[in-house]
Amino acid sequence: MTQQGVRWTAEQVLALAPDAASRKAGSKLAAAGPWSGAGSSYEGTVWGLCKGSGSKPYQTIIDVADSTGPAYKCSCPSRKFPCKHALGLLLLWAGDDAAVPAGQAPDWAQQWLAGRRTRAAERTTRTDAASGATSADPEAARRRAERRADRITAGAAELEQRLTDLFRGGLAAAEQAGYGLWEETAARMVDAQAPGLAARVRELGAIPGSGPGRPVRLLEECALLHLLDQGWLRRDRLPEGLAATVRSRIGLPGSPDGPPVRDRWLTLAQYDTSDSRLTTRRVWLHGIESGRTALLLSYGAAGRAPELSLPVGLAFEAEVSAYPGAGQLRAALGERFTAPEPTAVRPPGTTPSEAAARYGAALRDDPWLDSHPVTLTRVIPAPDGDSWQLADADGDLALPLTPFARSRPGLWRLVALSGGVPVTVFGECGHQGFTPLTAWAAEPEGAREAIGQAVALC
């Protein structure tokens, strides 16, 4: 149950925005003027009527304590989730107790909440029924898995031959062939039911025109693709953990098989990546008691935000189960026992040199790993020629920022937060550098109980 007195910060609300435009539009609605009938309940529901361009106000309601993160409903025509009205109402709720007082939800809000509970119960029933149907015929499931494995093996063998032909003709031929060669190869991997191979092949197609150093990058990526191919073709000779990692990288669906870990989980970061087919949301969690780091993945169709949404910097009690694979941090969110609440806890950090060492160690378990999550303490963002880096305040080493990080407005939020003073930064450390995702300002000296507000940078 959400306590009425525990409200989020503006930063935590804005971290839910699907894009910069929504963040800006929602901030404009964070005042009492456009709102009427606003209220909130001890169960974690916030509602209100927002005046729009039409004769009827927009009905906006948010279930803050939903088990998969905040859930939203607004009568406006926007397809963004959350829309600007939901963001504005949450910002108003976070900043002004008087503007969103405790009370009884109106009928239209109660009807939506009742409908959500009914649909949740129906989904649980369908899931249980599907699980029963699957387990009822394990032999059929085994035959389907074998047929798919045979298709993937044939696709991997074909890909090995194509790589051989590429190297026989020389890497220069890849630029002359153009993107069509790689797209056709990727389509063949899709036919082989190996989406992981298809994705890596498409990435190869973008390298020939990517500027200086492209032959080296093409050679490196071809080597990793060859390694993944060989891993699949020789999977029966691999340790079980590495074999599970290969299956995951190939694109075979897996299920969490680790025992549920009940803990208070701090949401470290949340961000989306999109292509023409899918929007993928990555949510990083830190187990306050267990010290574990977990990655939640959620998906939405192109142009639609994934359903899972957790406010950055808040902590909640829940069960999390790990997926199989050596060095894999992906997990599934199970039952939640509390709503997200502010916490004074920050993740334990390390130095830039240790962060690079941790990424190197993670590569032993997963050679295809692009980056590894890590928290840096006492670092200062500093310019480095045309680039930026996070410098160790107590040493002479630094981590360069990735090109992606340098192009995002979050860099300037980080610089403003620091102001030349050491900060704590959570992000992903990889072969291209460090991507900061969340930051905490320096704690006041001697302030043990101070709640450090997390600043989302992505």
Number of C-alpha atoms within 10 A of each C-alpha: 13 17 12 15 9 12 20 21 21 19 17 23 22 24 24 21 22 18 15 11 11 21 20 15 16 25 20 15 21 24 17 17 10 17 23 15 14 24 23 23 19 16 15 18 24 26 29 26 21 25 16 13 7 7 7 11 17 19 19 24 29 24 22 23 21 21 20 15 17 21 20 21 19 21 14 15 8 11 10 14 22 25 22 25 33 28 30 29 32 28 25 23 27 20 17 14 15 12 19 24 16 17 12 13 20 13 9 12 21 14 11 15 17 11 12 15 11 11 11 12 12 12 12 11 12 12 12 12 12 12 11 11 11 13 12 11 10 11 11 12 12 10 11 12 12 12 11 15 18 14 16 26 18 15 22 26 15 17 21 17 11 13 15 13 11 15 14 10 11 10 15 12 13 20 14 10 12 14 17 11 15 20 18 14 20 25 17 19 25 17 14 21 21 25 20 19 25 24 18 18 23 19 14 22 22 14 19 22 11 11 8 9 10 14 17 12 15 19 14 13 18 18 13 15 21 17 16 23 23 15 20 22 15 11 17 10 11 13 11 14 15 22 20 20 24 26 21 17 22 24 17 18 8 12 11 15 12 13 11 17 16 18 21 22 26 27 22 31 27 25 18 17 10 16 10 8 10 16 19 20 20 20 22 25 26 22 22 19 10 12 13 13 19 25 22 18 18 16 18 16 14 14 14 16 22 19 16 21 23 28 28 29 31 23 26 21 19 20 18 26 19 21 22 23 22 18 16 20 17 21 23 20 21 15 14 20 16 16 21 30 18 21 16 13 16 20 20 14 16 17 22 26 15 13 22 20 12 16 20 19 14 18 16 13 16 19 16 17 17 13 20 20 22 25 23 25 22 20 26 23 27 15 13 11 7 6 12 19 21 25 22 21 18 10 11 9 14 20 22 22 22 20 14 12 19 18 10 12 12 19 20 14 15 23 16 12 18 19 12 13 15 22 23 23 29 27 22 19 27 21 13 14 19 28 25 28 24 23 29 22 19 15 15 9 6 7 8 9 10 12 14 18 22 26 26 26 24 20
